């Protein structure tokens, strides 16, 4: 396990309000082998995939920015939360970093924890998925990607646009159907070739235009049906699914996007299912943030996941 930098966990202390006036920075502990099961924050400080994909680099600093924004939020968790530190990619060897991330995720799941992986570019997903399948090799794992992009590029070597194609190839190699649901797809941000590949691979998706404040009956039925196809779920949240005015701090801000309120209700639906093995929150780029707005939204989502992810 990497060594966590606990110096980021600082903030206000409300001593006059007693023992229930707690904040994240007072409660998050370093992960050790003796910790009882809880939520584990795992950072993936990497944007090599974004660089390879021609995007705006800076997501490697996302994990620290999310932790810093989380630190001062009020504590309402029932389960313990631990910090497992960051898997770093400082040498451009993204594939090795993804393998190390997989090891950390697998170790956490095997110990009974629920990982919340903080990216990093969306290349994070390939590492997280490998960790889930290493820990649970007999489970049928389904992937729910909440994202403006399918990330089904066939580029070689891999990048931030290839993780779910790499996962599709893993399914093919292991003789399993590709279980992939993408929610929030922006049609102008995905070429016809990518839509063709999604059809060929049997992907199910819902466009951003059909993601409303309230889940329609048709969308709800599709999501619930997908949940029944898997033993375990890998939930990936790409922050660029949000409207650009809500989330400016990404490589590719959305012109339209999916409202935060919709994302909130969607996460509640999926996380209450009880089959989620790991959640990841990716693509925060502090270099393009505006007054910390993006980091605060990402921290709000991380806090919301922590409240639902049991």
C-alpha positions as CSV (number, residue, x, y, z in Angstrom):
1,X,0.0,0.0,0.0
2,X,1.2,3.6,-0.7
3,X,1.8,5.8,2.3
4,X,-1.0,8.4,2.7
5,X,-0.1,12.1,3.2
6,X,-2.2,13.0,6.2
7,X,-1.1,16.6,6.1
8,X,-3.9,17.4,3.7
9,X,-6.5,16.5,6.3
10,X,-6.8,19.9,8.1
11,X,-9.7,22.2,8.8
12,X,-11.9,23.9,11.3
13,X,-12.4,22.4,14.8
14,X,-15.6,23.4,16.6
15,X,-14.6,22.6,20.2
16,X,-17.5,24.6,21.7
17,X,-20.1,22.4,20.0
18,X,-19.0,19.1,21.5
19,X,-18.2,15.6,20.2
20,X,-20.9,15.7,17.4
21,X,-19.4,18.7,15.7
22,X,-16.9,16.7,13.7
23,X,-15.5,17.1,10.3
24,X,-13.8,14.8,7.8
25,X,-10.3,15.9,8.7
26,X,-10.9,14.8,12.3
27,X,-12.2,11.3,11.4
28,X,-10.2,10.0,8.4
29,X,-7.5,7.6,9.5
30,X,-4.5,6.1,7.6
31,X,-5.3,2.6,6.3
32,X,-3.5,-0.2,8.1
33,X,-3.9,-4.0,7.9
34,X,-5.7,-4.0,11.3
35,X,-8.5,-1.5,10.3
36,X,-12.0,-2.8,10.5
37,X,-14.0,-2.7,7.2
38,X,-14.9,0.7,6.0
39,X,-14.6,3.1,3.0
40,X,-11.1,3.5,1.6
41,X,-9.9,6.5,-0.3
42,X,-7.4,5.5,-3.0
43,X,-5.8,8.2,-5.1
44,X,-4.5,7.6,-8.7
45,X,-2.3,10.6,-9.3
46,X,-1.9,10.1,-13.1
47,X,-2.8,12.1,-16.2
48,X,-0.5,10.2,-18.6
49,X,-3.7,8.9,-20.3
50,X,-5.0,12.4,-20.8
51,X,-1.7,13.5,-22.3
52,X,-1.7,10.5,-24.7
53,X,-5.3,11.4,-25.6
54,X,-4.5,15.0,-26.5
55,X,-6.4,16.4,-23.5
56,X,-5.6,19.1,-21.0
57,X,-3.2,17.7,-18.4
58,X,-3.5,18.4,-14.7
59,X,-5.7,15.6,-13.4
60,X,-2.8,14.0,-11.5
61,X,-3.4,16.7,-8.8
62,X,-7.1,15.8,-8.6
63,X,-6.8,13.3,-5.7
64,X,-5.2,15.8,-3.4
65,X,-7.6,18.6,-4.4
66,X,-10.6,16.4,-3.6
67,X,-9.2,15.4,-0.2
68,X,-8.4,19.1,0.6
69,X,-12.0,20.1,-0.2
70,X,-13.4,17.1,1.7
71,X,-11.4,17.8,4.8
72,X,-13.6,20.6,6.2
73,X,-17.0,19.1,5.3
74,X,-19.2,18.0,8.2
75,X,-19.0,14.4,9.2
76,X,-22.2,12.4,9.0
77,X,-20.8,8.9,8.2
78,X,-21.7,5.8,10.0
79,X,-18.8,3.7,8.8
80,X,-15.1,4.5,9.2
81,X,-13.2,6.1,6.4
82,X,-9.5,5.5,5.7
83,X,-6.9,7.0,3.4
84,X,-4.7,4.6,1.5
85,X,-2.6,7.2,-0.2
86,X,-1.9,7.8,-3.9
87,X,-0.7,5.4,-6.6
88,X,1.5,7.8,-8.6
89,X,2.6,7.9,-12.3
90,X,5.6,10.1,-12.4
91,X,7.6,8.4,-15.1
92,X,5.0,8.0,-17.9
93,X,4.7,4.3,-17.3
94,X,0.9,4.4,-17.1
95,X,0.5,0.6,-17.5
96,X,2.7,-0.1,-14.5
97,X,0.8,2.5,-12.5
98,X,-2.5,0.9,-13.5
99,X,-1.2,-2.5,-12.3
100,X,-0.2,-1.0,-9.0
101,X,-3.7,0.6,-8.6
102,X,-5.2,-2.8,-9.3
103,X,-3.2,-4.3,-6.5
104,X,-4.2,-1.7,-4.0
105,X,-7.9,-2.0,-5.0
106,X,-7.8,-5.8,-4.8
107,X,-6.1,-5.7,-1.4
108,X,-8.7,-3.3,-0.1
109,X,-11.7,-5.4,-1.4
110,X,-10.1,-8.6,0.0
111,X,-9.9,-7.0,3.4
112,X,-13.6,-6.2,3.3
113,X,-13.3,-2.5,2.5
114,X,-15.2,-0.5,-0.1
115,X,-12.8,1.5,-2.3
116,X,-13.5,5.0,-3.5
117,X,-10.8,5.7,-6.1
118,X,-10.0,9.4,-6.8
119,X,-8.5,10.1,-10.2
120,X,-6.6,11.0,-12.2
121,X,-7.6,10.7,-15.8
122,X,-10.2,8.1,-16.9
123,X,-7.4,5.6,-17.5
124,X,-8.1,5.0,-13.8
125,X,-11.0,2.8,-14.7
126,X,-8.8,0.1,-16.3
127,X,-6.8,-0.2,-13.1
128,X,-9.8,-0.3,-10.9
129,X,-11.6,-2.9,-12.9
130,X,-8.5,-5.2,-12.8
131,X,-8.4,-4.8,-9.1
132,X,-12.1,-5.8,-8.7
133,X,-11.7,-8.9,-10.9
134,X,-8.5,-9.9,-9.1
135,X,-10.2,-9.8,-5.8
136,X,-13.4,-11.5,-7.0
137,X,-12.4,-13.7,-9.9
138,X,-15.6,-15.7,-10.0
139,X,-18.0,-12.8,-10.0
140,X,-19.8,-11.4,-13.0
141,X,-18.8,-7.7,-12.9
142,X,-20.9,-5.1,-14.6
143,X,-19.6,-1.6,-15.4
144,X,-21.8,1.6,-15.0
145,X,-20.0,4.6,-16.5
146,X,-21.6,8.0,-15.8
147,X,-19.8,10.0,-18.5
148,X,-20.2,12.3,-21.5
149,X,-18.0,9.8,-23.5
150,X,-18.1,6.1,-24.1
151,X,-14.3,5.9,-23.8
152,X,-14.3,3.0,-26.2
153,X,-11.4,4.1,-28.4
154,X,-9.3,1.3,-29.8
155,X,-6.0,3.2,-29.6
156,X,-2.8,1.4,-28.7
157,X,-1.2,2.0,-26.3
158,X,-4.1,2.8,-24.0
159,X,-5.1,6.3,-22.9
160,X,-7.9,8.1,-21.1
161,X,-10.2,7.3,-23.9
162,X,-9.7,3.5,-24.1
163,X,-10.4,2.0,-20.6
164,X,-13.8,0.5,-21.5
165,X,-12.6,-0.9,-24.7
166,X,-9.8,-2.6,-22.7
167,X,-12.4,-3.9,-20.4
168,X,-14.4,-5.2,-23.4
169,X,-11.3,-7.1,-24.6
170,X,-10.9,-8.5,-21.1
171,X,-14.5,-9.8,-21.2
172,X,-13.8,-11.3,-24.7
173,X,-10.6,-13.0,-23.5
174,X,-12.5,-14.5,-20.5
175,X,-15.5,-15.7,-22.6
176,X,-18.0,-13.3,-20.8
177,X,-20.5,-10.9,-22.2
178,X,-19.5,-7.2,-22.1
179,X,-21.7,-5.8,-19.3
180,X,-21.5,-2.0,-19.8
181,X,-24.0,0.8,-19.3
182,X,-23.0,4.4,-20.1
183,X,-25.2,7.1,-18.7
184,X,-25.0,10.8,-19.9
185,X,-23.5,10.2,-23.3
186,X,-23.2,13.5,-25.3
187,X,-23.8,12.8,-29.0
188,X,-21.6,15.6,-30.3
189,X,-18.7,14.4,-28.1
190,X,-18.6,10.8,-29.6
191,X,-18.0,10.1,-33.3
192,X,-20.2,7.9,-35.4
193,X,-17.4,5.3,-35.3
194,X,-17.6,5.2,-31.5
195,X,-21.4,4.7,-31.6
196,X,-20.9,1.9,-34.2
197,X,-18.4,0.2,-31.8
198,X,-20.8,0.6,-28.9
199,X,-23.5,-1.1,-31.0
200,X,-21.1,-3.9,-32.0
201,X,-20.1,-4.5,-28.4
202,X,-23.7,-4.6,-27.1
203,X,-23.4,-1.5,-25.0
204,X,-26.5,0.1,-23.5
205,X,-26.5,3.8,-23.0
206,X,-28.6,6.9,-22.2
207,X,-27.8,10.3,-23.7
208,X,-27.5,13.4,-21.7
209,X,-30.7,14.7,-23.4
210,X,-32.6,11.8,-21.7
211,X,-31.1,12.3,-18.3
212,X,-33.6,14.5,-16.5
213,X,-34.0,15.7,-12.9
214,X,-36.4,12.7,-12.3
215,X,-35.7,9.3,-13.7
216,X,-38.2,8.4,-16.5
217,X,-39.9,5.1,-16.2
218,X,-38.1,3.8,-19.3
219,X,-34.6,4.9,-18.1
220,X,-35.3,3.5,-14.6
221,X,-36.4,0.1,-16.0
222,X,-33.2,-0.1,-18.1
223,X,-31.0,0.7,-15.2
224,X,-32.8,-1.8,-12.9
225,X,-32.6,-4.4,-15.6
226,X,-28.8,-3.9,-16.0
227,X,-28.3,-4.1,-12.2
228,X,-29.7,-7.7,-12.4
229,X,-27.1,-8.8,-14.9
230,X,-24.1,-8.6,-12.6
231,X,-23.0,-10.0,-9.3
232,X,-20.8,-7.0,-8.6
233,X,-20.7,-3.5,-10.0
234,X,-17.9,-1.1,-10.9
235,X,-19.2,2.4,-10.9
236,X,-17.2,5.1,-12.7
237,X,-18.1,8.8,-12.5
238,X,-16.4,11.1,-14.9
239,X,-16.8,14.6,-13.7
240,X,-17.1,15.9,-17.3
241,X,-20.6,14.5,-17.4
242,X,-21.7,17.5,-15.4
243,X,-22.5,20.9,-17.1
244,X,-19.5,23.0,-17.6
245,X,-20.9,25.8,-15.5
246,X,-21.1,23.3,-12.6
247,X,-17.8,21.5,-13.4
248,X,-15.2,23.7,-15.2
249,X,-12.2,21.8,-13.8
250,X,-12.0,18.9,-16.4
251,X,-10.1,18.3,-19.6
252,X,-13.3,18.6,-21.7
253,X,-16.1,20.7,-20.0
254,X,-19.6,19.8,-21.2
255,X,-21.7,22.3,-23.1
256,X,-24.9,20.7,-21.9
257,X,-24.2,17.9,-19.4
258,X,-26.2,16.1,-16.8
259,X,-27.6,18.1,-13.8
260,X,-26.0,17.4,-10.4
261,X,-29.5,16.7,-9.0
262,X,-29.9,13.9,-11.5
263,X,-26.5,12.4,-10.7
264,X,-27.4,12.5,-7.0
265,X,-30.6,10.5,-7.5
266,X,-28.8,8.1,-9.9
267,X,-26.1,7.3,-7.4
268,X,-28.6,6.7,-4.7
269,X,-30.4,4.2,-6.9
270,X,-27.2,2.3,-7.9
271,X,-25.4,2.4,-4.5
272,X,-28.4,1.1,-2.6
273,X,-28.4,-1.9,-4.8
274,X,-25.8,-3.5,-2.5
275,X,-23.7,-5.0,-5.3
276,X,-21.2,-2.1,-5.8
277,X,-17.6,-3.3,-5.3
278,X,-15.9,0.0,-6.1
279,X,-16.6,3.6,-7.1
280,X,-14.3,6.0,-8.8
281,X,-14.4,9.7,-9.3
282,X,-12.2,10.9,-12.1
283,X,-10.9,13.8,-14.3
284,X,-10.8,16.6,-11.8
285,X,-8.2,19.0,-13.1
286,X,-7.3,21.7,-10.5
287,X,-5.2,23.6,-13.1
288,X,-8.5,24.7,-14.8
289,X,-10.6,25.1,-11.7
290,X,-12.4,28.4,-10.9
291,X,-12.1,29.5,-7.3
292,X,-12.1,25.9,-6.2
293,X,-15.6,25.3,-7.6
294,X,-14.8,22.0,-9.3
295,X,-13.0,20.6,-6.2
296,X,-16.0,21.5,-4.0
297,X,-18.4,19.7,-6.4
298,X,-16.1,16.7,-6.5
299,X,-15.9,16.6,-2.7
300,X,-19.6,16.9,-2.4
301,X,-20.0,13.9,-4.7
302,X,-17.4,12.0,-2.7
303,X,-19.2,12.8,0.5
304,X,-22.5,11.7,-1.1
305,X,-21.0,8.4,-2.2
306,X,-19.6,7.8,1.2
307,X,-23.1,8.3,2.8
308,X,-24.7,5.8,0.4
309,X,-21.8,3.2,-0.1
310,X,-22.3,0.6,2.6
